[in-house]
Amino acid sequence: MFWAWILAMQVLLPVSVNSQFNTVYEQLPNGAKVIAFIRPATPYPAASLWVKSGSASDPPNREGTAHLLEHLLPLKPFNGTTIQIAVERKGALLIPETGRDFMAFHLQAENETITEVFPMLVEAVTELTVDMQVVEREKRLMWLETLALYEDPLWLMKTAIEAKLFEGTPYAHPPTGWLETLSQLSFADAQQFHRTHFVAPNFALIAVVPDEKTLTVLKNHVAKLPSPSEIVAAQMSLSRSDFQPTFDAMLKRALTRTNEVFWGIGWRIPVQAREKVAMDALVLHLRQVLLPTLFGQIGVVQEWNMLANPVRGSIALTITARLRPYTELLEQRLKQVLDEIARRDLPLAELNCLKRNLRWEYFRVLSNPTRCVRELGWAWALFDDPETVERYGKALEDLNSEQIRQLASRLNSTKPVVWLVR
C-alpha cells in the first residue's frame, strides 16, 4: 500500500503543482517583456530582471566586461550605503548572475517586501554609478573568483574543450572572463556595455508572485525603463584567436601521481526548444547510468564530471576526468555507448525511470520560485520561448525512445574535441 501511494504521488504531484498557477506573457509599451507565474500558494515571491546580453557580447580582449558590470550595478550609492546593502537591510536577497547569453538580477523576499525593494533594483540597473576605487576592488574580487576556478582541474579541462568547441564564436571564453585579461577591464568598458545592452527592449521581468496585484506593481516599475528612440542592436563581437590560456601547463602542475592524466571529450550540436526534454533525458541517462557503468568497467577513472552547457541554438556537452593511466579504450567504448543508444530503443523500464526522475525534477523547479524564475529566464534568453517551461510536463509525457535516439545519433556523428594532458 505504501509503495502504491509513493507511485501515485510521483505521477500526480507535478500535475497538481502545474495546475495551480496562471501564466502571463506580454510586452510592455517600452518593449520590455513580462513573463510570470501567478501562484497564490507560492512559498515566497521571486522577481528578476533579465537582460538578453551576456559575456558573448564582451569586446575582444576585454573578456569579463559583462561580469564586471554585474558586480558594479548593485553597488550604486543609495541613502549612504549601496543598493545591494539597502535591499538586504529590508530582508530581501539580491543575487546577480552572468551567463553567455544573459545577465540576471534575482530578488526574493516576502510579498510586502518585494514590492518595496523592486524599485531599488530597477534604479540599480538603469544607471551605472560607482566610485573608481570600487571598480578596482571589484576587479580584484573577480580575479580571485576566477583564480579559484582556475585551480579546479576539471573546470580547466571543461573550459579548454569549450574554447575549442566554440572557436571562432563569441562563446569561446567563460562568462567570468579569462583570468589573464581581467586587469585590462576599465570602467569605460562597463559603461559602453551598459549603454548598448541595458535598454528596455532587451529586458524581461520574470517573476513568480502570489497575485495579480503584486505583478502589476512590478510591471509599473519595469515600464519606466528607458526606451531610446533608436535602439542599438546587440552585436555579438567575435573574440580574436590570438589569446588562449596555457591550459596544458596549468593542468600539468595539478598532476600528482605517476601515469596520471587529465582527459576530456566534448561535442557541440544544434538543439531547439522542442528538443529540450529529450536532451535532458539523454544527459541524465548518460550521467546516472551509462557513464558510471562505463568508467567502472574500465577501472582507471579517479574522478569525473559531465556538463551540458546550452547557448543560443546549440549545446556543448563535455565529459572530463582524472585517469590513471590513460587508455584509448575509453573513447572507443564511449562511442559504442552512444551508438547503442542511437540504434536501439531504451527498454520501457529505463524510459519510465527517466521520465519519473525528470518529472520529479520538474516538480522541484515549479515548487521553488527562484529555480522556476531561472528556468523561465533561460528559456527566454536561449530559445526565445519561455513557454517551454509551461509545456515541459506535457512534452515529458510524450517523450519516447525515438527522440532520445535521434539526439544520440546526432551526437555520435559529430566529431568530438578530445583533450589529453599527461
BELCOR-V952623 format. One record per pair of residues at least 24 apart in sequence whose ideal C-beta (glycine too) atoms are under 8 Angstrom apart, sorted by the first residue. I is the first residue (numbers start at 1). J is the second residue. Records with the same first field share a line. If there is no record, write none. Layout:
# BELCOR-V952623
I=J / J
This chain:
# BELCOR-V952623
10=356 / 359 / 360
11=359
13=363
14=359 / 360 / 362 / 363 / 366 / 393
15=393
17=363 / 366 / 367
18=366 / 393
21=208 / 366
23=387 / 390
24=215
25=386 / 387
28=200 / 219 / 222 / 223
29=223
30=200 / 201 / 223 / 224 / 225 / 226 / 227
31=199 / 200 / 201 / 203 / 227 / 231
32=200 / 201 / 203 / 204 / 205 / 222 / 223 / 225 / 227
33=203 / 204 / 205 / 380
34=204 / 205 / 215 / 219 / 222
35=204 / 205 / 206 / 207 / 376 / 377 / 380 / 386
36=205 / 206 / 207 / 208 / 209 / 215
37=207 / 208 / 209 / 372 / 376
38=209 / 210 / 211 / 212 / 215
39=208 / 209 / 210
40=210 / 211
41=210
42=208 / 209 / 210 / 369
43=367 / 369
44=108 / 109 / 110 / 111 / 369
45=108 / 109 / 110 / 111 / 114 / 207 / 208 / 209 / 210 / 214 / 369
46=106 / 107 / 108 / 207 / 208 / 369 / 370 / 372 / 373
47=106 / 107 / 108 / 114 / 118 / 121 / 205 / 206 / 207 / 208 / 209 / 218 / 373
48=104 / 105 / 106 / 107 / 205 / 206 / 207 / 373 / 374 / 377
49=104 / 105 / 121 / 122 / 125 / 203 / 204 / 205 / 206 / 222
50=102 / 103 / 104 / 105 / 203 / 204 / 205 / 206 / 377 / 380 / 381
51=102 / 103 / 104 / 125 / 197 / 198 / 202 / 203
52=101 / 102 / 202 / 203 / 204 / 234 / 380 / 381
53=101 / 102 / 103 / 193 / 196 / 197 / 202 / 234
54=98 / 99 / 100 / 101 / 102 / 103 / 175 / 381
55=98 / 99 / 100 / 173 / 174 / 175 / 176 / 177
56=100 / 101 / 169 / 170 / 171 / 236 / 311
57=170 / 193 / 196 / 197 / 234 / 235 / 236 / 237
58=170 / 173 / 177 / 193 / 237 / 239
59=189 / 192 / 237
60=237 / 238 / 239 / 240
61=181 / 184 / 239 / 240 / 243
62=181 / 184 / 185 / 189
63=173 / 177 / 178 / 181 / 239
64=142 / 146 / 176 / 177 / 178 / 181 / 182 / 185
65=177 / 185 / 189 / 190 / 193
66=98 / 103 / 175 / 193
67=98 / 142 / 175 / 176 / 177
68=135 / 138 / 139 / 142 / 177 / 185 / 189 / 190
69=103 / 128 / 190 / 193 / 194
70=96 / 97 / 98 / 103
71=96 / 138 / 141 / 142
72=128 / 130 / 134 / 135 / 138 / 190
73=105 / 124 / 125 / 128 / 194
74=105 / 124
75=130 / 134 / 138
76=123 / 124 / 127 / 128 / 129 / 130
77=129 / 130
78=120 / 123
83=120 / 121 / 123 / 124
84=124
86=117 / 120
87=117 / 120 / 121
90=116 / 117
92=117
94=121
95=370
98=175 / 176
99=175 / 381
100=170 / 171 / 175 / 311
101=311 / 312 / 381 / 382
102=377 / 378 / 381 / 382
104=374 / 377
106=370 / 373 / 374
108=369 / 370
111=209 / 210 / 214
114=209 / 214 / 218
115=214 / 217 / 218
118=217 / 218 / 221
119=221
122=221 / 222 / 224 / 225
125=198 / 225
126=198 / 225 / 226
128=190 / 191 / 194
130=187
132=187
135=186 / 187 / 190
139=182 / 183 / 185
142=176 / 177 / 182
143=179 / 182 / 183
145=176
146=176 / 177 / 178 / 179 / 182
147=179
149=174 / 176
150=179 / 245 / 250
153=251 / 254 / 262 / 322
154=262 / 303 / 304 / 305 / 320 / 321 / 322
156=247 / 250 / 251 / 254
157=247 / 251 / 262 / 263 / 264 / 318 / 320 / 419 / 421
158=264 / 266 / 305 / 307 / 318 / 320
159=247
160=245 / 247 / 251 / 264 / 419
161=264 / 265 / 266 / 316 / 318 / 320 / 417 / 419
162=266 / 309 / 316 / 318
163=244
164=266 / 417 / 419
165=266 / 267 / 268 / 316 / 318 / 417
166=268 / 311 / 316
167=241
168=238 / 241
169=238
170=236 / 237 / 238 / 239
171=311
172=239
173=239
178=243 / 245
179=245
180=243 / 245
181=243
195=232
196=232 / 234
197=232 / 234
199=225 / 226 / 227 / 228 / 231 / 232
200=225 / 226 / 227
201=227 / 231
202=231 / 234
204=377 / 380
206=373 / 376 / 377 / 380 / 386
207=373
208=369 / 372 / 373
247=419 / 421
248=421
251=421
252=421
255=421 / 422
257=324
259=324 / 325
260=302 / 322 / 323 / 324 / 325 / 422
261=322 / 323 / 324 / 325 / 326 / 420 / 421 / 422
262=320 / 321 / 322 / 323 / 419 / 420 / 421 / 422
263=320 / 321 / 322 / 323 / 326 / 330 / 418 / 419 / 420 / 421
264=318 / 319 / 320 / 321 / 418 / 419 / 420
265=318 / 319 / 331 / 334 / 416 / 417 / 418 / 419
266=316 / 317 / 318 / 319 / 416 / 417 / 419
267=316 / 317 / 411 / 414 / 416 / 417
268=314 / 315 / 316 / 317 / 414
269=314 / 315 / 317 / 407 / 410 / 411 / 414
270=313 / 314
271=310 / 313 / 314 / 315 / 407
272=313 / 383
273=379 / 383 / 385 / 388
274=395
275=403 / 407
276=383 / 388 / 392 / 395
277=358 / 392 / 395 / 396 / 399 / 403
278=399 / 403 / 404 / 406 / 407
279=308 / 315 / 407
280=358
281=354 / 355 / 358 / 399 / 403 / 404
282=341 / 404 / 407 / 408 / 411
283=308 / 317
284=354 / 357 / 358
285=341 / 346 / 350 / 354 / 404
286=337
288=357
289=350
290=337 / 341
291=319
294=333 / 334 / 337
295=321
297=333
298=327 / 329 / 330 / 333
300=324 / 325 / 326 / 327 / 330
310=378 / 382
311=382
312=381 / 382 / 383
317=411
326=420 / 422
331=418
335=412
338=408 / 411 / 412
339=412
341=404 / 405 / 408
342=405 / 406 / 408 / 409 / 412
343=405
344=405
345=401 / 402 / 405
346=401 / 404
351=399 / 400 / 401
354=399
355=396 / 397 / 399
358=396 / 399
359=393 / 396
362=392 / 393 / 396
365=389
